[in-house]
Amino acid sequence: MIRTARRMLTCHWSARRLQRYLDADPSAPLTSREVARLEQHLATCERCADVLGEHRLLRRALGGWRRAAPVDHASVQRVRALVEDLAERRER
């Protein structure tokens, strides 16, 4: 039981630091000791390692949006016109 409680506390501690670990944010850096502790936990805890993997996938997916082509304003205007036309037809 003590082992389970310790694991839960370590998972909670780790979960609160995962995003900072991934971001390497200079305004909120982890200490080298925190990084070592987190990486040690991730090496032994499948659940937390899975969460880290999900965060990385999400980051990669969202990162692709930055490189996406800019919005075609003519297409936006066509969609707006279509929606307005549909709204007018519905009101009739």
N, C-alpha and C positions, 0 to 999 in steps of 0.2 A: 504494500500500500504506500509506503514512503517513497518507493521508486516511482510509482505512478504519479504521485503528487509532485515529485521533483521534475519528472518529465513534463507534466502539464505546465509548471512554472517556467521551465526552460523554453517550452514552445511559446508561451505567452511573451516571454522576454524576447525571443527571436522574432516573432511576428511583428512586434512593435518596431523592429529595426530593419526588416527586409527592404522596405522601400528606400530608406536612406542608404542601405548597402548597394542597391541597384543604381540609384541616382548618383552616388559618389558626390553628393551636393557639398560644395565647399562651405556653404553657410551652416550646415548641420552635419559635419563629418563624424564618422565613427572613429573611435580610437583604434589603434592597432590591436589592442587587447580585445576590444569588442568585436572587431573583424575576425580575429582568431577564434574567439568563443563561438561566434555565429557560424563560421565555416566548419568548426568541429561538430556543432550540433547538426548542421545540414548534412554532414557526412554520415550521421547515424540515425537521423529521423526522416523516414520516407515521406511522412505527411508534410513536413515543412519543406522538404526538397521539392515535392510536387507543387506546393504553393509558389515556391520560387520559380519553378519552370513555367507555371501559368502566368506569373507576372512578366517573365521574359517574353513569352509568346504575345501577350497583350501589348507590351512595349514595341515589339517588332511590327505588329499589325498597325498600331497607331503611328509608328514612325513612317510607314508607307504613305500615310495621308499627307504628310508634309511635302513629299516629292510628287504628289499628284498634280496633274495638269490643272491650270487655272480654270475657273468656271467660264463657260462660254455664255456671255450675257445674252446673245441672241436666242440661245436655247431657253434660257430662263424666261425671257419675254414671251416666247411661244407657249411655254407651259402656263404662264400667268394668263395669257389670253384664252387658252383652252379652259382653264379653271373658271375664269369669269364667264365665258360662254356657257359652260355647263350650269353655273349658278343662275344665270339669267333664264335659261330654259326651265330650270326647276321651279323658278318663281312664277312662271306663266301658267 
